[in-house]
Amino acid sequence: MSDSGTPIERTVVTPGPPAPPVAGKTGGPEHDSGGESTATVIVAGLANLGIAIAKFVGGMISHSSAMLSEAAHSVADTVTEVFLFVALKRGSRRPDARHPFGYGRETYFWAFLASLATFALGAGFSFWQGVKTIVEGEEQGSPTVAYIVLAVSFVLEGLSWMKALRQVKGAAKRWQISPGRYLRATTDTTVKAVTFEDSAALVGLVLAALGLFLEHLTGDPVWDGLSAIAIGLLLLVVAGVLARANMSLLIGQSAHPDIDRRLREEIGELEYVSGVPFLLTSVIGPGQLLVAAKVDFEDTASAADIERVADEAERRLVAEHPGIRYVFLDPTAGDGRARVDVHRADGS
């Protein structure tokens, strides 16, 4: 069968709420529930707003740089939740003539901005406040209010963290993998961001309390400044991890290699298919995947046979991997001269 140069089939599965995973039974979990992610973001945002105000008041009363750094941390988290909420709403819009593959990747744009907010507002202010305290010193205030604010903040942050963790554990249990692997594999960056940021918030509160305690124990404000710097480093790491994940998805990340291998096998098992010399996948949104493949059909296959096989490929792939939104199959020659090396990922 000669290379026709045009796809034989364009499968379009009209997306509803961006809920189904693209991994099917082969691993690599994806987005599970847009509504659940939205609720997680809203709860985290409201909690962070109240916590930011309380930390600021406590920081002003106690004259603690670490407390003020934690206030900046909560402000950054609040801004982050706003960006994530926008990401969920903007990314769930339906495809149109200008954006035929939908707006799923816009989710990663807003999530990337959220990671920058964590870096600029949280880490930047914490570094500045910590260095300023170490160099210039600070007047010690009453630590009582600060300890109360830290305790209440820990409880509220813990509630938000537990909600995010329940969502992660529930999804991981459905796919029979660990929560850690789910967080690494999922393309739902909103729940990943909330989980990471709430975890960092809990660690940051412990660091702030430790710095405050050592300052009042020794009378040396350097401990408070070092605590603020440690909080800044913590936020820097979280911002970097989230920015990297979102940038990869925004550019156009492929599915997990196990999924690619399974898709190739499923297409290769179809009638009249001799081989699949080239297959590409691309994540186009949370839980949404595009599949494109060059397929070598047997020379005895007629045009009607190819159309029937393409229709069967659509049904099988969507049934096994509900997150698949588009399937493009291109009949190609199996003589080794097919144009499959032009865009190899390894550059060869």
One Martini backbone bead per residue (centre of mass of N, CA, C, O) as a GRO file, in nm:
protein
  348
    1MET     BB    1   0.094   0.037   0.026
    2SER     BB    2   0.082   0.352  -0.030
    3ASP     BB    3   0.155   0.675   0.042
    4SER     BB    4  -0.096   0.918   0.077
    5GLY     BB    5  -0.051   1.174   0.298
    6THR     BB    6  -0.328   1.099   0.441
    7PRO     BB    7  -0.563   1.054   0.648
    8ILE     BB    8  -0.807   0.797   0.711
    9GLU     BB    9  -0.868   0.916   1.008
   10ARG     BB   10  -1.101   1.123   1.211
   11THR     BB   11  -1.121   1.124   1.547
   12VAL     BB   12  -1.402   1.250   1.745
   13VAL     BB   13  -1.428   1.319   2.091
   14THR     BB   14  -1.653   1.471   2.265
   15PRO     BB   15  -1.599   1.671   2.527
   16GLY     BB   16  -1.658   1.693   2.836
   17PRO     BB   17  -1.573   1.667   3.116
   18PRO     BB   18  -1.235   1.653   3.232
   19ALA     BB   19  -1.218   1.326   3.347
   20PRO     BB   20  -1.083   1.114   3.185
   21PRO     BB   21  -0.855   0.887   3.138
   22VAL     BB   22  -0.577   0.790   2.916
   23ALA     BB   23  -0.469   0.502   3.034
   24GLY     BB   24  -0.645   0.306   3.141
   25LYS     BB   25  -0.496  -0.020   3.211
   26THR     BB   26  -0.171   0.082   3.179
   27GLY     BB   27  -0.140   0.350   3.310
   28GLY     BB   28  -0.114   0.673   3.374
   29PRO     BB   29  -0.268   0.893   3.525
   30GLU     BB   30  -0.538   1.121   3.538
   31HIS     BB   31  -0.794   1.296   3.518
   32ASP     BB   32  -1.101   1.272   3.718
   33SER     BB   33  -1.222   1.567   3.842
   34GLY     BB   34  -1.321   1.880   3.790
   35GLY     BB   35  -1.498   1.933   4.043
   36GLU     BB   36  -1.291   1.838   4.256
   37SER     BB   37  -1.067   2.040   4.181
   38THR     BB   38  -1.230   2.297   4.232
   39ALA     BB   39  -1.286   2.247   4.532
   40THR     BB   40  -0.990   2.234   4.618
   41VAL     BB   41  -0.916   2.524   4.530
   42ILE     BB   42  -1.125   2.683   4.698
   43VAL     BB   43  -1.044   2.585   4.977
   44ALA     BB   44  -0.749   2.682   4.959
   45GLY     BB   45  -0.804   2.983   4.904
   46LEU     BB   46  -0.968   3.056   5.159
   47ALA     BB   47  -0.759   2.963   5.364
   48ASN     BB   48  -0.520   3.148   5.269
   49LEU     BB   49  -0.652   3.422   5.317
   50GLY     BB   50  -0.695   3.399   5.623
   51ILE     BB   51  -0.399   3.327   5.693
   52ALA     BB   52  -0.258   3.581   5.585
   53ILE     BB   53  -0.385   3.780   5.783
   54ALA     BB   54  -0.296   3.643   6.047
   55LYS     BB   55   0.012   3.647   5.991
   56PHE     BB   56   0.046   3.951   5.965
   57VAL     BB   57  -0.046   4.025   6.246
   58GLY     BB   58   0.157   3.842   6.396
   59GLY     BB   59   0.416   3.970   6.271
   60MET     BB   60   0.373   4.261   6.378
   61ILE     BB   61   0.365   4.187   6.683
   62SER     BB   62   0.641   3.996   6.684
   63HIS     BB   63   0.862   4.076   6.469
   64SER     BB   64   0.856   3.840   6.244
   65SER     BB   65   1.001   3.727   5.959
   66ALA     BB   66   0.877   3.445   5.933
   67MET     BB   67   0.584   3.539   5.951
   68LEU     BB   68   0.594   3.729   5.705
   69SER     BB   69   0.677   3.507   5.510
   70GLU     BB   70   0.417   3.341   5.557
   71ALA     BB   71   0.229   3.561   5.453
   72ALA     BB   72   0.348   3.563   5.167
   73HIS     BB   73   0.291   3.269   5.115
   74SER     BB   74  -0.024   3.293   5.134
   75VAL     BB   75  -0.055   3.502   4.914
   76ALA     BB   76   0.065   3.328   4.691
   77ASP     BB   77  -0.144   3.098   4.723
   78THR     BB   78  -0.391   3.268   4.657
   79VAL     BB   79  -0.304   3.349   4.373
   80THR     BB   80  -0.275   3.061   4.275
   81GLU     BB   81  -0.576   2.978   4.306
   82VAL     BB   82  -0.679   3.178   4.101
   83PHE     BB   83  -0.525   3.064   3.859
   84LEU     BB   84  -0.643   2.774   3.884
   85PHE     BB   85  -0.936   2.852   3.843
   86VAL     BB   86  -0.894   2.970   3.563
   87ALA     BB   87  -0.777   2.715   3.438
   88LEU     BB   88  -1.032   2.537   3.465
   89LYS     BB   89  -1.227   2.722   3.303
   90ARG     BB   90  -1.060   2.771   3.038
   91GLY     BB   91  -0.982   2.459   2.977
   92SER     BB   92  -1.308   2.358   2.944
   93ARG     BB   93  -1.351   2.445   2.676
   94ARG     BB   94  -1.468   2.411   2.375
   95PRO     BB   95  -1.429   2.353   2.070
   96ASP     BB   96  -1.325   2.538   1.778
   97ALA     BB   97  -1.222   2.681   1.490
   98ARG     BB   98  -0.955   2.801   1.624
   99HIS     BB   99  -0.971   2.542   1.847
  100PRO     BB  100  -0.997   2.214   1.765
  101PHE     BB  101  -0.848   2.092   2.044
  102GLY     BB  102  -0.897   2.308   2.234
  103TYR     BB  103  -0.816   2.439   2.591
  104GLY     BB  104  -0.637   2.257   2.775
  105ARG     BB  105  -0.349   2.406   2.769
  106GLU     BB  106  -0.436   2.661   2.930
  107THR     BB  107  -0.405   2.539   3.205
  108TYR     BB  108  -0.085   2.550   3.198
  109PHE     BB  109  -0.050   2.853   3.180
  110TRP     BB  110  -0.184   2.932   3.453
  111ALA     BB  111  -0.010   2.736   3.623
  112PHE     BB  112   0.256   2.877   3.555
  113LEU     BB  113   0.182   3.148   3.683
  114ALA     BB  114   0.149   3.031   3.965
  115SER     BB  115   0.449   2.953   4.003
  116LEU     BB  116   0.553   3.247   3.975
  117ALA     BB  117   0.407   3.356   4.224
  118THR     BB  118   0.559   3.183   4.427
  119PHE     BB  119   0.837   3.294   4.356
  120ALA     BB  120   0.798   3.606   4.380
  121LEU     BB  121   0.627   3.640   4.648
  122GLY     BB  122   0.743   3.425   4.839
  123ALA     BB  123   1.052   3.386   4.795
  124GLY     BB  124   1.141   3.679   4.761
  125PHE     BB  125   1.042   3.791   5.035
  126SER     BB  126   1.189   3.591   5.220
  127PHE     BB  127   1.477   3.663   5.143
  128TRP     BB  128   1.464   3.962   5.212
  129GLN     BB  129   1.374   3.935   5.509
  130GLY     BB  130   1.608   3.757   5.609
  131VAL     BB  131   1.849   3.937   5.537
  132LYS     BB  132   1.756   4.189   5.690
  133THR     BB  133   1.760   4.058   5.972
  134ILE     BB  134   2.060   3.971   5.980
  135VAL     BB  135   2.180   4.259   5.928
  136GLU     BB  136   1.974   4.453   6.121
  137GLY     BB  137   1.770   4.322   6.269
  138GLU     BB  138   1.527   4.297   6.556
  139GLU     BB  139   1.245   4.354   6.731
  140GLN     BB  140   1.110   4.212   6.999
  141GLY     BB  141   0.817   4.040   7.059
  142SER     BB  142   0.534   3.883   7.113
  143PRO     BB  143   0.485   3.528   7.074
  144THR     BB  144   0.195   3.440   7.134
  145VAL     BB  145   0.037   3.522   6.880
  146ALA     BB  146   0.214   3.364   6.682
  147TYR     BB  147   0.153   3.080   6.796
  148ILE     BB  148  -0.149   3.090   6.748
  149VAL     BB  149  -0.142   3.137   6.445
  150LEU     BB  150   0.022   2.884   6.374
  151ALA     BB  151  -0.180   2.678   6.485
  152VAL     BB  152  -0.426   2.759   6.316
  153SER     BB  153  -0.287   2.736   6.041
  154PHE     BB  154  -0.222   2.434   6.060
  155VAL     BB  155  -0.513   2.339   6.064
  156LEU     BB  156  -0.611   2.469   5.797
  157GLU     BB  157  -0.393   2.349   5.615
  158GLY     BB  158  -0.459   2.056   5.687
  159LEU     BB  159  -0.742   2.048   5.566
  160SER     BB  160  -0.657   2.114   5.275
  161TRP     BB  161  -0.451   1.881   5.249
  162MET     BB  162  -0.654   1.646   5.300
  163LYS     BB  163  -0.829   1.695   5.052
  164ALA     BB  164  -0.608   1.657   4.842
  165LEU     BB  165  -0.520   1.374   4.941
  166ARG     BB  166  -0.788   1.230   4.890
  167GLN     BB  167  -0.785   1.268   4.587
  168VAL     BB  168  -0.519   1.123   4.534
  169LYS     BB  169  -0.586   0.850   4.672
  170GLY     BB  170  -0.838   0.784   4.508
  171ALA     BB  171  -0.698   0.777   4.231
  172ALA     BB  172  -0.474   0.574   4.302
  173LYS     BB  173  -0.665   0.341   4.375
  174ARG     BB  174  -0.803   0.310   4.097
  175TRP     BB  175  -0.495   0.252   3.966
  176GLN     BB  176  -0.307   0.092   4.159
  177ILE     BB  177  -0.128   0.319   4.303
  178SER     BB  178   0.067   0.549   4.417
  179PRO     BB  179   0.052   0.876   4.506
  180GLY     BB  180   0.329   0.952   4.391
  181ARG     BB  181   0.281   0.845   4.103
  182TYR     BB  182   0.035   1.013   4.044
  183LEU     BB  183   0.172   1.294   4.067
  184ARG     BB  184   0.376   1.236   3.834
  185ALA     BB  185   0.150   1.148   3.601
  186THR     BB  186  -0.041   1.365   3.612
  187THR     BB  187  -0.229   1.629   3.422
  188ASP     BB  188  -0.341   1.751   3.695
  189THR     BB  189  -0.203   2.045   3.812
  190THR     BB  190  -0.392   2.142   4.036
  191VAL     BB  191  -0.365   1.913   4.246
  192LYS     BB  192  -0.060   1.928   4.253
  193ALA     BB  193  -0.031   2.218   4.355
  194VAL     BB  194  -0.195   2.196   4.617
  195THR     BB  195  -0.031   1.970   4.748
  196PHE     BB  196   0.247   2.107   4.746
  197GLU     BB  197   0.167   2.378   4.888
  198ASP     BB  198   0.050   2.256   5.149
  199SER     BB  199   0.306   2.110   5.230
  200ALA     BB  200   0.484   2.366   5.241
  201ALA     BB  201   0.314   2.512   5.454
  202LEU     BB  202   0.362   2.316   5.688
  203VAL     BB  203   0.669   2.341   5.689
  204GLY     BB  204   0.679   2.653   5.720
  205LEU     BB  205   0.547   2.661   6.003
  206VAL     BB  206   0.769   2.505   6.145
  207LEU     BB  207   0.999   2.702   6.076
  208ALA     BB  208   0.874   2.951   6.210
  209ALA     BB  209   0.856   2.834   6.497
  210LEU     BB  210   1.157   2.770   6.528
  211GLY     BB  211   1.266   3.057   6.487
  212LEU     BB  212   1.104   3.190   6.717
  213PHE     BB  213   1.209   3.015   6.949
  214LEU     BB  214   1.520   3.069   6.914
  215GLU     BB  215   1.508   3.372   6.948
  216HIS     BB  216   1.380   3.370   7.246
  217LEU     BB  217   1.603   3.186   7.368
  218THR     BB  218   1.868   3.370   7.263
  219GLY     BB  219   1.813   3.672   7.132
  220ASP     BB  220   1.858   3.595   6.823
  221PRO     BB  221   1.753   3.705   6.498
  222VAL     BB  222   1.893   3.503   6.305
  223TRP     BB  223   1.693   3.268   6.327
  224ASP     BB  224   1.460   3.417   6.188
  225GLY     BB  225   1.612   3.470   5.921
  226LEU     BB  226   1.674   3.172   5.853
  227SER     BB  227   1.380   3.085   5.839
  228ALA     BB  228   1.301   3.266   5.601
  229ILE     BB  229   1.504   3.143   5.401
  230ALA     BB  230   1.396   2.853   5.417
  231ILE     BB  231   1.120   2.925   5.304
  232GLY     BB  232   1.226   3.028   5.032
  233LEU     BB  233   1.353   2.761   4.940
  234LEU     BB  234   1.097   2.596   4.946
  235LEU     BB  235   0.944   2.770   4.732
  236LEU     BB  236   1.149   2.735   4.506
  237VAL     BB  237   1.114   2.432   4.467
  238VAL     BB  238   0.809   2.427   4.410
  239ALA     BB  239   0.812   2.622   4.169
  240GLY     BB  240   1.005   2.453   3.992
  241VAL     BB  241   0.839   2.193   3.969
  242LEU     BB  242   0.577   2.321   3.853
  243ALA     BB  243   0.700   2.468   3.609
  244ARG     BB  244   0.814   2.218   3.468
  245ALA     BB  245   0.548   2.061   3.434
  246ASN     BB  246   0.392   2.285   3.274
  247MET     BB  247   0.590   2.327   3.040
  248SER     BB  248   0.577   2.044   2.923
  249LEU     BB  249   0.263   2.049   2.869
  250LEU     BB  250   0.255   2.311   2.697
  251ILE     BB  251   0.435   2.212   2.462
  252GLY     BB  252   0.396   1.880   2.442
  253GLN     BB  253   0.332   1.598   2.586
  254SER     BB  254   0.368   1.281   2.620
  255ALA     BB  255   0.298   0.988   2.689
  256HIS     BB  256   0.350   0.719   2.834
  257PRO     BB  257   0.535   0.458   2.721
  258ASP     BB  258   0.322   0.241   2.794
  259ILE     BB  259   0.097   0.365   2.624
  260ASP     BB  260   0.236   0.364   2.350
  261ARG     BB  261   0.281   0.060   2.340
  262ARG     BB  262  -0.021  -0.023   2.362
  263LEU     BB  263  -0.123   0.127   2.112
  264ARG     BB  264   0.052  -0.019   1.909
  265GLU     BB  265  -0.059  -0.302   1.972
  266GLU     BB  266  -0.361  -0.250   1.910
  267ILE     BB  267  -0.321  -0.172   1.615
  268GLY     BB  268  -0.150  -0.433   1.531
  269GLU     BB  269  -0.407  -0.638   1.591
  270LEU     BB  270  -0.539  -0.565   1.346
  271GLU     BB  271  -0.681  -0.608   1.064
  272TYR     BB  272  -0.441  -0.572   0.800
  273VAL     BB  273  -0.204  -0.523   1.000
  274SER     BB  274   0.154  -0.521   0.988
  275GLY     BB  275   0.221  -0.222   1.113
  276VAL     BB  276   0.381   0.039   1.341
  277PRO     BB  277   0.636   0.257   1.269
  278PHE     BB  278   0.457   0.514   1.384
  279LEU     BB  279   0.411   0.699   1.703
  280LEU     BB  280   0.201   0.959   1.844
  281THR     BB  281   0.173   1.161   2.141
  282SER     BB  282  -0.055   1.416   2.298
  283VAL     BB  283  -0.112   1.644   2.537
  284ILE     BB  284  -0.422   1.864   2.540
  285GLY     BB  285  -0.501   1.795   2.841
  286PRO     BB  286  -0.669   1.702   3.102
  287GLY     BB  287  -0.719   1.382   3.004
  288GLN     BB  288  -0.594   1.446   2.704
  289LEU     BB  289  -0.555   1.275   2.379
  290LEU     BB  290  -0.333   1.242   2.106
  291VAL     BB  291  -0.333   1.030   1.805
  292ALA     BB  292  -0.055   0.927   1.588
  293ALA     BB  293  -0.028   0.709   1.288
  294LYS     BB  294   0.160   0.482   1.109
  295VAL     BB  295   0.022   0.239   0.874
  296ASP     BB  296   0.072  -0.098   0.778
  297PHE     BB  297  -0.083  -0.244   0.518
  298GLU     BB  298  -0.197  -0.479   0.345
  299ASP     BB  299  -0.206  -0.526   0.002
  300THR     BB  300  -0.506  -0.664   0.015
  301ALA     BB  301  -0.623  -0.407   0.106
  302SER     BB  302  -0.885  -0.215   0.090
  303ALA     BB  303  -1.046   0.075   0.130
  304ALA     BB  304  -1.273  -0.054   0.297
  305ASP     BB  305  -1.090  -0.197   0.499
  306ILE     BB  306  -0.951   0.056   0.611
  307GLU     BB  307  -1.206   0.193   0.716
  308ARG     BB  308  -1.289  -0.033   0.909
  309VAL     BB  309  -1.029  -0.038   1.079
  310ALA     BB  310  -1.041   0.256   1.171
  311ASP     BB  311  -1.307   0.226   1.323
  312GLU     BB  312  -1.201   0.007   1.517
  313ALA     BB  313  -0.974   0.174   1.641
  314GLU     BB  314  -1.152   0.379   1.774
  315ARG     BB  315  -1.316   0.192   1.959
  316ARG     BB  316  -1.078   0.064   2.113
  317LEU     BB  317  -0.926   0.312   2.221
  318VAL     BB  318  -1.167   0.446   2.371
  319ALA     BB  319  -1.240   0.204   2.552
  320GLU     BB  320  -0.945   0.183   2.689
  321HIS     BB  321  -0.911   0.521   2.642
  322PRO     BB  322  -1.121   0.776   2.726
  323GLY     BB  323  -0.915   1.034   2.680
  324ILE     BB  324  -0.937   1.011   2.389
  325ARG     BB  325  -0.993   1.255   2.120
  326TYR     BB  326  -0.774   1.180   1.890
  327VAL     BB  327  -0.743   1.008   1.562
  328PHE     BB  328  -0.455   0.940   1.347
  329LEU     BB  329  -0.436   0.769   1.032
  330ASP     BB  330  -0.153   0.655   0.822
  331PRO     BB  331  -0.089   0.519   0.535
  332THR     BB  332   0.200   0.301   0.487
  333ALA     BB  333   0.486   0.188   0.394
  334GLY     BB  334   0.687  -0.127   0.462
  335ASP     BB  335   0.992  -0.058   0.311
  336GLY     BB  336   1.145   0.183   0.486
  337ARG     BB  337   1.045   0.471   0.325
  338ALA     BB  338   0.910   0.604   0.537
  339ARG     BB  339   0.825   0.917   0.691
  340VAL     BB  340   0.966   0.868   1.022
  341ASP     BB  341   1.251   1.048   1.064
  342VAL     BB  342   1.201   1.358   1.069
  343HIS     BB  343   1.063   1.362   1.392
  344ARG     BB  344   1.258   1.262   1.586
  345ALA     BB  345   1.332   1.294   1.921
  346ASP     BB  346   1.659   1.226   1.887
  347GLY     BB  347   1.749   1.366   1.594
  348SER     BB  348   1.814   1.124   1.373
   0.00000   0.00000   0.00000
